[in-house]
Each structure stands twice: as structure tokens, then as C-alpha cells.
Amino acid sequence: MISNYNNKMYISTGKGPHLFHIPVMGTGFSIDTPLRVAKYGISSVISLGDDVLIEQMRKYHCDRLGLQYIEIPESNEDSRTNRVTAYLNLIDELVHDQVRALKASPFEPGSEITRYYEMLPNSPLKEYYSDMLTQSDPVEKIRMEDTLRHQAVPGSIDVNIMTKLNRDVYKKGIKLPPEFCDAMASLRGYANSSLRSSIIFSAGINPRLFGYLTSFNDFFPDDTGFLKKRIVLKVSDFRSAMIQGKYLAKRGLWVSEYRVESGLNCGGHAFATEGYLMGPILEEFGQKKADLIEDLHKLYNKSLDSIDRAQIANPHEVLITVQGGIGTADENNFLLDHYGVDSTGWGTPFMLVPEVTNVDDTHLKKLSEAKDNDVFLSDRSPLGVPFWNLRNSASEETHSQRITADRPGSPCPKGFLQFNTEFTEVPICRASRNFQRRKLEQIATSDTPAKQLDLKREGVLAKSCICHDLAGGATLKLGIDKKATTAVCCGPNIVNFSKIATLEEMISHIYGRISLLTDSDRPHMFVKELSLYVDYLRRELQETSEGLINKTAKCLQDVKQNLNAGIEHYRNIAEQFGQEQKEKFLNDLEALFEEIEKILPESTANISLGSIS
């Protein structure tokens, strides 16, 4: 959208007037964040992974507002779909009501519309607002106020589906048809909703799920070429974006945004790349974006024609956004200016903003006091993917207590991660008591050497309940479940923040008006990501030498080579930093470069990993 204000031009990227978005955080932390921020033009993301929590939240907000609530029980034939649709429609309706009230509020200190414009970044729209405040002609002032009321647009109410979480659903021991799988039902729930927003897919291609998108008209352009519901892919690198984008384009589906996330410097599940770092990845996107759009447009139109839909003369908008470990306004601006990204994602810092996310008081205090050792990349996820964890969360404490009491494993109250069929015909979760008891018995009666036995036991016991416990931030804070044992999936960036902040304060930090950093000497986000990959390389080497994973020397050398290529890229861009920042940045890079060589010197390239210690 392009609007003209007295020869001043404001260009909307399709994400509202802000330069950042709030990504999905667990299941409970951002489950109703749009109700807190969308009216101020801020986009945020709801997880569709936990329909039990979704139904609980619908009841909570209906009761809070005195609205009629009719339960959608699990026994409902299509309960997950109907719960998702009902909740999203409620959020959509409530945000529309909030925006109407905001637009009707007076331009006076503390009012909703004043908050909206005061929080905006510097832009022509913000300048127009400032001009209105100083306007002396009362008639012109009213006209300018009316223009501003019209331009106060809400942020997008986006949703997230992790493509790996497409569990088959059983009722009375009978597997239901594929369309009732968790991700498929969640997708259907979103497609049936009134939202005009984006669905964000993370964790790679799921052919069955992606193919199911073609069942819903809202993902195709209407007669005017408008996409009511847009597709966003969370990707780790350009190659992944190209493969997934082409896969969907061949089915007449357009990807409106590629959301680049750091492989390791993020929250929740961490999907490490083969040493590809954020800077070089964004550089490649900048260099190849135009070619990508052109190639996808051709495939897209060819597919639209094959299914008797009108072709699109010009490609739809494509955004490149980035998230993972951003901590300062300087880093934020560098990503926007140097790499040309359209928006940045700020997740973990918002866990310290109670009016935005759901974190109960106990864990809010723990997060504000967290140090480096309190946040760790764990093996807790039953999916077998590394998972960021707060070490002293209630979930972690309960997990340890169960092991100490010789009753390891979770009762598995929700079962969204039930994928293992090693011992049962109907899948169970690797974090469940049922699985861990059987697996430990199997290991104990095997001929495994003592050292390997201990390592295998540790691997079994490491898995913890996250699908239920990640809802605890919301259910405990809101009084829905006072016995919830909250799991906290903050990223390592949380240690750089300690102040429990207001929305205005966090936005002012993002835009450089104030600083909320606990330690102004923290490593640059690029350096932090590199250091996490150095730790990852060390861990991969150690686990390979112990026989826990199977990585060849060449694979590890490839990771090293990519890390070194990233370091060279960062050496080049350091010239754009101020002298003091540049010196520290380069010194940190050199120290990590030397550390990589110590971990995996060139002399190991052709040596068997068993001989590396």
C-alpha cells in the first residue's frame, strides 16, 4: 500500500508500519499476543500446535469479556479444526473491535491512538503525526487527525505450523484419515477462519501438508490478484528457500515471505545448518532475490494455467525477513540497511514484557536473572532436535525429580509428539513414562558395554515433556492450570536483558531511543551465532568419536569451511562499523577462527574420526 500525505510518501511492506515482528514463541507464550499488540500495528504469530490450549484460551477470553462460550469437546468429529477456527475468529473479531476503539480515541496523552503513533519508528507517517501535533489551524488539524485515524492499520495476526508435527490421530485404536492429522487439521482450521494474514511453516517440506494447501481457495489469488491468506516459509538458507518455493509454485502456490532464522541463535528448536552463518545467507538472498522471484513467477503462472486459474501478470510481493539473536538497534538497522531485509523478528526479549507475552511471575523473575549457564541447548525434545531450555524452569525441576524418584518420563497428557512405534502399534512419545520404562528395560538387558550403556540411558532420560509444559506460561499466569510445570524455550539472547519492561520501552530499545541491555559489552549477534556453531562443531566431533552419531571427517570439515567463509564475510563488512565496535568485532572473530582450527585442524581432514579426541 502507498499513501500520500501532502507530498510525503509512506510505503507499507504488507507487514504494517513497524520494522519488526514478534515471532512464535513456544505454544503458550504468544498464544494471544495479537490481542496485546495487533491494534498498535505490530504483527505477531500464534502457534497452532496445541488445540487443547487453544480451546482453554477461547474459554478464558470469552469468560473475561462476558461473551458466550460453547465448548468444542475433543469428542467432536473434527475438534482440532473447529477449535482453531473458533479461536482465530474470536481473536480476529476482538482485534477489529480494538482497532475501531483506537481510531475513535482522542489524540491526547495516553490515549490508544496516541500510543499507536508514539511507538512508530521514524518514517514519513511518524513525521506526518508530528506535523499534526504542531498544526495551529484547527480545521487543518482535524483533517490531519482524520487521515491518521484512517492510516492506523493493525498488525497481522499470523499463525505457525511446525511441519514435522503432523501426528496421525487415533480414536478407539483406529487411525483416522490423513486429513485429521494434527498439522492438516490445524491448516484446515486456519483456512476456514476469517483471518486475512499469513501462515508460517517451519521445519522444512511436508509434501502431504503442502499439497493440502491446494484444497483451499484463500491461498490462491482472487479475481483482483489479492491473496487473502499468504504463505510464509521459515528457512535456514537460500537453497532451502529455492527448493520449497519451487515445490509450492509448481502447485500454483506463492510464497509471500521467506523468514530467515539463525540455525542456533534462536529460541525453541534449533535446526543447525552445515556451518552457514546468517550474514552470508542474507547476502545471498540479496544477490539472488530478483532471479528467485522471476523463476518462481514462471512456474507459478504455468501451474495456475494448468488448473484453470487466471495467471498473474506481475509477481506478488516477496518479503525477506530475519530473526534470531538480534539485541541492539545498531544490529537491527544493519540488517535492514546493509542486507535490505523487510522486517526483523524480536522474540526472546519480549518474554520480559508481561503485557505482550504469557510468562508467569516465577519464571519472569528467573528469566530476568538468567545468566549464561542458565540457558542451554538441550536434548529434551522428543523430536530429536536440539532444544533451547531454561535450566531452572518448573518443567526441568519436575523432570529431574521424576528421575530421582525412579519414575522417569511424563504421563503424556496431550500426546502431540507421539511418533514412536518401537514398542507399540499406536505411536507413543519418547518423553512418556510408557516409552522410557520400556526402553530402559531393553537397554539394561542388552549386551551394551558399560560406558555405552550409561550414554544410552542418558539419551533416553534426556527427553522431556514439552508439548504440554510449553503451555504452562499461559495456563499458570492466567489461572487456567495452577499446577502447570512451565517449560521455557527462550533463546540465549535472554541473558542480555534483565529489566521487566513495558511495550513502549521494548519498542524504544528496538528503535534505538533507549537501551535495555544488561551488558553493553555483549558480543555482536554475528559473533554469538559463530560461537554457538563453534560449540556445535566441538559437540559433533565429540559425539562422533563416542559413536553416538555418525558424521564423517569430510562433513565436519565442510562445517569448518563454511564457518571460515562466514568469518571472511564478516571481516569485510566490519569496515562499516565504528572504530571501537570494529576492533572488538574483529578481535572476537579472530579468537573464534583460532578456536575452530584447534578443534578441527586441517591435518584431521583425512584421519578417521575414531582417532580424534
SVG drawing of the C-alpha trace seen along z (x, -y; Angstrom):
<svg xmlns="http://www.w3.org/2000/svg" viewBox="-23 -28 71 87">
<polyline fill="none" stroke="black" stroke-width="0.4" points="0.0,0.0 1.3,-3.5 -0.3,-6.5 0.4,-10.2 0.4,-12.8 0.9,-16.3 3.6,-15.0 5.1,-12.8 5.0,-9.1 4.6,-6.2 5.2,-2.7 3.8,0.3 5.5,3.6 2.4,5.6 3.5,6.0 2.2,2.8 4.0,-0.3 6.6,1.3 10.0,2.6 9.9,5.6 7.6,8.5 7.1,10.8 7.8,14.5 6.0,17.5 7.3,18.5 6.5,22.0 2.8,22.6 1.6,20.6 3.9,17.5 2.5,15.9 -0.9,17.7 -2.8,14.4 -0.1,11.8 -2.2,10.3 -4.7,9.2 -2.0,7.2 -0.1,5.7 -2.0,6.0 -4.0,2.8 -0.7,0.9 0.3,2.1 2.6,4.9 2.5,8.3 2.8,11.4 2.4,15.2 0.1,17.8 1.2,21.4 -1.5,23.9 0.3,26.8 -1.8,27.2 -5.6,27.3 -6.2,28.1 -4.6,24.8 -6.4,23.0 -9.7,24.1 -8.7,23.2 -7.7,19.7 -11.0,19.2 -12.9,20.0 -10.7,17.7 -11.2,14.7 -14.9,15.3 -15.4,15.5 -13.2,12.4 -15.3,10.4 -18.7,11.8 -19.1,13.5 -21.0,16.7 -18.7,19.7 -19.9,23.1 -17.3,25.8 -15.9,27.8 -15.1,31.1 -12.4,33.5 -15.1,35.9 -16.2,33.5 -15.7,35.2 -13.3,32.5 -12.4,31.0 -8.9,29.6 -10.1,27.9 -13.2,26.4 -11.2,25.2 -8.6,23.5 -11.2,21.8 -13.3,20.6 -10.3,19.2 -8.9,17.4 -12.3,15.9 -12.6,14.7 -9.1,13.1 -9.9,11.5 -13.2,10.1 -11.6,8.8 -8.7,7.1 -11.2,5.4 -13.1,4.1 -9.9,2.8 -8.9,1.0 -12.3,-0.6 -12.0,-1.9 -8.4,-3.0 -9.4,-5.0 -12.2,-6.7 -10.0,-7.7 -8.8,-11.3 -5.3,-12.5 -4.3,-13.2 -1.6,-11.9 -2.0,-8.2 -4.8,-7.5 -4.7,-4.4 -4.2,-6.3 -1.5,-8.4 0.3,-5.2 0.0,-3.9 1.8,-6.8 4.2,-7.5 5.6,-3.9 6.2,-4.1 9.7,-4.2 11.0,-7.4 9.1,-7.4 7.1,-9.8 4.0,-8.6 5.6,-9.4 6.6,-12.8 3.1,-13.5 1.9,-12.7 4.4,-15.1 3.3,-17.8 -0.3,-17.3 0.7,-17.9 2.2,-21.3 -0.6,-22.3 -2.1,-25.6 -5.0,-25.7 -7.9,-23.8 -9.6,-22.8 -6.4,-21.5 -5.6,-19.7 -8.9,-17.9 -8.3,-16.9 -4.9,-15.6 -6.3,-13.7 -8.8,-12.0 -6.1,-11.0 -4.1,-9.5 -7.2,-7.6 -7.6,-6.1 -3.9,-5.1 -3.9,-3.3 -3.9,0.2 -3.5,3.3 -0.6,5.7 -1.1,9.1 -2.5,12.0 -0.2,14.7 -0.1,18.4 2.6,21.1 2.6,24.8 5.7,26.9 5.6,29.2 7.1,32.1 4.2,32.1 1.7,33.9 0.8,36.8 -1.6,39.4 -4.7,39.3 -6.3,42.4 -9.8,42.8 -10.6,46.0 -7.4,47.5 -8.4,46.8 -6.2,44.4 -8.3,41.6 -7.8,40.5 -4.8,38.2 -6.9,35.0 -7.3,35.5 -3.6,35.5 -2.6,32.6 -1.0,30.3 -3.6,30.9 -6.4,30.2 -4.7,27.0 -4.2,25.9 -7.9,26.5 -8.8,24.6 -6.8,21.6 -8.1,21.8 -11.7,21.8 -11.1,18.7 -11.9,15.1 -8.3,14.0 -6.5,12.2 -2.9,12.9 -0.1,15.4 0.5,19.0 4.2,19.7 5.6,23.1 8.7,24.1 10.9,27.3 11.0,27.9 8.9,29.6 6.0,31.8 4.6,33.0 1.3,34.1 0.7,30.9 1.9,28.6 -0.2,30.5 -3.2,30.0 -2.9,26.2 -4.3,26.5 -7.7,27.6 -8.4,24.0 -9.2,21.1 -7.8,18.4 -4.3,19.5 -4.9,18.7 -5.3,15.1 -8.8,13.8 -10.1,12.0 -8.1,8.9 -4.9,10.9 -5.2,10.5 -4.1,13.3 -6.4,13.4 -4.1,15.9 -0.4,15.8 2.3,18.5 5.5,17.8 8.4,20.2 10.8,20.2 14.1,21.1 17.7,21.6 19.4,20.7 18.7,19.6 18.9,23.2 16.1,24.2 14.0,21.2 14.5,22.0 13.6,25.7 10.5,25.1 9.4,22.1 9.6,24.1 7.8,27.0 4.9,24.7 5.0,22.7 4.6,25.9 1.3,26.3 0.0,22.8 1.0,21.5 3.0,18.4 5.4,17.8 5.0,14.2 7.8,14.2 11.0,16.1 11.7,15.8 15.4,16.5 16.1,17.7 19.5,18.4 20.2,22.1 21.4,21.9 20.9,18.4 17.2,18.6 14.6,19.9 12.9,23.3 14.0,26.0 17.4,25.3 18.0,26.5 21.7,26.2 23.0,25.6 26.2,27.1 28.0,24.0 26.2,21.4 26.1,18.2 23.4,15.5 25.4,12.8 26.5,14.8 22.9,16.3 21.4,12.8 24.0,11.6 23.0,14.5 19.3,13.6 20.1,10.0 22.0,11.1 19.6,13.7 16.2,12.4 15.2,11.0 16.2,14.1 14.3,16.3 11.1,14.2 11.4,14.4 11.9,18.2 9.1,18.7 6.7,16.4 7.2,18.5 6.5,21.8 3.6,20.2 1.8,18.9 2.3,22.2 0.7,24.0 -2.2,21.6 -2.9,22.0 -2.8,25.8 -5.6,25.7 -7.7,23.2 -6.9,20.2 -6.0,16.7 -2.3,16.0 -0.7,13.1 0.9,10.5 3.3,9.3 4.7,11.3 3.1,11.0 5.2,9.2 8.0,11.2 9.5,10.2 12.8,11.3 12.8,11.1 15.2,12.3 15.2,13.3 17.4,14.9 19.5,13.2 19.1,9.6 19.8,7.5 20.5,3.8 19.2,1.1 22.5,1.0 22.2,4.7 18.6,4.2 19.4,1.2 22.4,3.1 20.1,5.9 17.6,3.5 20.1,1.3 23.0,3.4 21.2,6.6 17.9,4.9 15.6,7.2 12.0,6.0 11.5,6.8 13.3,8.2 12.0,10.7 12.3,10.0 11.2,12.9 13.1,13.8 13.4,10.2 9.6,9.9 9.4,12.6 10.3,9.9 7.3,7.8 4.3,9.0 1.8,7.0 2.9,8.8 3.6,12.5 2.4,15.0 5.1,15.7 4.1,16.4 5.6,14.3 8.0,17.0 9.5,17.6 9.5,13.9 11.9,13.5 14.0,16.4 14.3,15.1 15.2,11.6 18.0,13.1 19.2,15.7 23.0,16.0 24.8,17.9 24.8,21.2 21.0,20.9 20.2,21.3 21.3,24.4 20.9,26.2 19.3,29.5 18.3,32.9 14.9,32.5 12.8,32.5 11.2,35.9 11.7,35.0 15.4,35.5 16.1,31.9 18.3,29.7 16.0,27.5 16.8,24.3 15.8,24.6 15.8,22.5 17.7,24.8 15.7,23.8 12.2,23.9 9.5,25.9 9.5,28.4 13.2,29.0 12.8,29.4 9.9,31.8 11.9,33.8 14.8,34.2 12.5,35.1 10.9,37.9 14.3,39.4 15.4,39.1 12.2,40.9 12.9,43.6 9.7,42.7 11.2,41.1 9.0,39.9 5.9,37.8 2.3,39.0 1.9,37.6 -1.4,35.7 -1.6,34.3 0.5,36.6 1.2,34.2 4.6,35.7 3.6,39.3 5.6,40.7 7.5,43.7 6.2,47.3 9.2,49.3 7.1,50.9 3.5,50.2 1.3,50.3 -0.2,46.9 2.6,44.3 3.8,43.1 6.1,40.2 9.8,40.7 9.3,38.5 6.4,40.5 6.7,42.8 5.4,45.7 8.3,45.4 11.1,44.6 10.2,47.5 10.3,50.0 13.4,48.5 15.4,48.5 14.4,52.2 15.6,53.0 18.9,51.3 19.5,53.0 19.1,56.4 21.3,55.8 25.0,56.6 25.9,52.9 29.4,52.1 29.1,50.2 30.2,46.8 27.8,47.0 25.1,48.2 25.4,45.0 25.3,42.9 22.2,44.6 20.4,44.3 21.2,40.6 19.9,40.3 16.6,41.9 16.2,39.9 17.0,36.6 13.7,36.5 11.1,34.3 7.5,33.3 7.4,30.0 4.1,30.1 2.1,29.8 4.7,27.9 5.2,25.1 1.6,24.1 2.3,23.5 3.4,19.9 -0.2,19.1 -2.2,21.6 -0.3,20.8 -0.3,17.0 -4.0,16.9 -5.1,19.3 -6.3,21.9 -4.0,24.6 -2.4,23.7 -0.4,26.9 1.3,26.4 5.0,27.1 6.2,24.5 8.9,25.2 10.7,22.1 12.2,22.2 14.0,18.8 17.0,18.3 20.4,17.5 19.8,13.8 17.7,13.6 20.9,13.3 21.5,9.8 18.2,8.5 17.2,8.3 14.6,5.4 11.0,6.4 9.8,3.8 6.8,2.2 5.8,2.4 6.9,-1.2 10.3,-0.5 11.0,2.6 10.0,0.8 12.1,-2.2 15.0,0.2 14.5,1.8 14.4,-1.6 17.4,-3.0 15.6,-5.5 16.8,-3.8 18.9,-0.7 17.6,2.1 20.8,4.2 22.1,5.7 25.6,5.8 26.6,3.3 29.7,5.2 27.8,8.3 29.2,10.0 27.7,8.9 24.8,11.1 27.0,12.4 29.8,13.3 27.4,15.0 26.0,17.2 29.5,18.1 30.4,19.0 27.4,21.3 28.5,23.0 32.0,23.5 30.4,25.2 28.2,27.2 31.3,28.3 33.0,29.4 30.0,31.3 29.5,33.0 33.1,34.1 32.9,35.5 29.7,37.4 31.0,38.8 34.2,40.1 32.0,41.7 29.9,43.4 26.7,41.6 26.3,40.1 27.7,40.9 29.5,37.9 32.4,38.3 35.5,36.2 34.5,34.6 31.1,33.5 32.9,31.8 35.5,30.2 32.6,28.9 31.1,27.2 34.5,25.7 35.0,24.5 31.6,22.8 32.3,21.2 35.6,19.8 33.8,18.4 31.4,16.7 34.3,15.2 35.8,13.8 32.5,12.2 32.3,10.6 35.9,9.3 34.8,7.5 31.6,5.9 33.4,4.8 34.7,1.8 31.2,0.4 31.3,0.4 32.5,-2.4 36.2,-2.1 35.6,-0.8 32.9,1.7 35.0,2.8 38.1,3.5 36.2,5.7 34.3,7.4 37.4,8.4 39.2,9.5 36.3,11.8 36.3,13.2 40.0,14.0 39.7,15.7 36.9,17.9 38.8,18.6 41.7,19.9 39.4,21.9 38.0,23.6 41.5,24.6 42.2,26.1 39.1,28.1 39.5,29.4 42.9,28.7 43.5,29.3 45.6,32.3 42.5,34.2 40.8,34.0 41.8,37.5 42.0,39.1 39.4,41.5 37.2,39.8 37.9,42.6 41.4,41.3 40.3,37.8 40.0,36.9"/>
</svg>
